């Protein structure tokens, strides 16, 4: 049983449904691992944390390569942990090894828009329509959700400066 509704254990029988079909509506990150693999044990909690944090923006599918050797062969897994991102029914990117959380975030960020990015786009649309106060409120919310997102910080400071609230 998986620890989150965004995490699923997959088998050769369920892979096509859980990974390939679902990847047409939401990205699916597939972690190929084995119980004896120490780096796998270090990586899994990081991936599980990100799956929960991203709150449905991607599904984490776990493949035990000892039990699912056919899948490991099908996807050319030569070392573990090996992680592949499926979008539109195809593996579009991958990484190998237990990367630090920041690198995994960057990997995901290249393919999956964050909540802050969505708020930024919405704020920019409001600014384009001249609705400055609602845009400022959205940018403040985006800053709170993603304080490290430089695009959001730049948009917020630019809007405050345009309003004459920053010299």
N, C-alpha and C positions, 0 to 999 in steps of 0.2 A: 504494500500500500504506500502511495506517495504522500509526502508531507504537505502538499499544496495542490490546489485545484489546477495550477498551471504547470504541474510536474506529472509526467506519466512514464511508467515503465513500458517499453515496447518490445514486442517479439517479432519474429519473422512473419507471423500471422497477422499482427496488428500494425506493422510498420507502414504499409501503404495507406491505411486509413488515417492513423494518428499523425503521421508525418507528411506523406506526399499530398494527400487530399486536404488536410488542414492547412498546409502551407500556401494554399491558394487564397486563404482568407486572413491568416495570421502567420508571421514567421515562426518557424520551428527550429529550435537549437537542439541538436542531437549530440549527446555526450556518450561516446563509446568508452567504456571503462571495464575494469575487472576488480573483484574483491581483494586480490592479492597486491594490487598496484597502489603504493603509498602516494604518489603524486595525484592519482585519481581521488583518493580519500581527502586530499587537501583541496582539490578543485571543486568537488561536489558541493560543499557548504557555500562556497562563493557563488556558484551558479544558482543554487536554490535561493539564496538571499536576493540575487538580482531578479530572478523570476518573480518572487513575491513583490519586490520593489517596483518592477515594471508593470505589475498589476494587469496582466493579460495582454500586454503589447507583444509578447512572444510566449510560446509554449516550450518548456524544457522536456525533451524526451530522452530517457536514459536507456542505453542498450548495454546489457551485460555481455561482453564479448566472449566470455567463457560459455554462457548458455546459448548465445545467438551467434555462433561462428559463421553461419551462412550470411548474416548481415555484415559482419566484419569483412568477409571476403568480398561481398557484393560492392562495398564502398571502399575497398582497397586500404583497410586499416592495417598499418604495419607496426605502429607503436601506439601506446595509450598513456595518458588520456589523449583522445583525438576528438575534436569538436567540430561539427559541420553545421552551417546555417542553411536551412532549406526555405526558399521563397518560390512560389509558383511551381511547386513540384520538382524543383531542381536544387542541388547543392550549389550555393552561390559564393560561399566563402568558408574558410576553415582555419583552425589553429591547432597546434599540437603542444602538449605539455601543460603544466599547471601555471598559467600566466597569473601575474598579479591582478587584483581586482580592477585597478585603473586601466590596464591594458584591455581587459575584457569589456569594460564599459566603452572604451574607444572602439573596439571591434563591433559591439552592438550598435553604438551611436552612428556608425557608418551606414547602417542598414535600417535602423528602427528609430523613428522620431520619438523624442521624449515628450512628456506632458508639457514641459516648459516651452518646447519648440512650437507646440500647438497653440499655446497661449500667446506666444510672440507673434505668430502668424495672424491670430485673431486680433491682437492689439494693433498690428500694422494695418489691417483692414479697417478698423475703427478710425485710426488716424487718417487714413485716406478719405474717409467720409466726414472728417472734421469732428468726430466724437472723441474729444481729447480726454475728458474726465474718465469715461469708462475704459479707455485705452490705458490710462495711467493706473487704474485699479487692477486691470489684468496684468500689467507689467509688474506691479508690486507683488501680486500673487505668484507670478512666474519666478520672481527673484527669491521669494520665500521657499518655493519648491526646489529651485535649482540655483543656489547661490554661486556656484562655480561656473555657470553658463555665461561666457563673455558676451555672446550676442545679445542676451537679455539685458545684461548690465549696460552695454553700449546704448541700446534702444532706450532704456530707462533714463540714463543720464542725458542723452540727447533730447528727450522729450521734456525733462525738467529744465534743461538749459533753454529750450525754445519757449518755455513758459516763463522764463526770467527768474526761476527759482534757484538757479546755480549761476554763479559769475564765471 
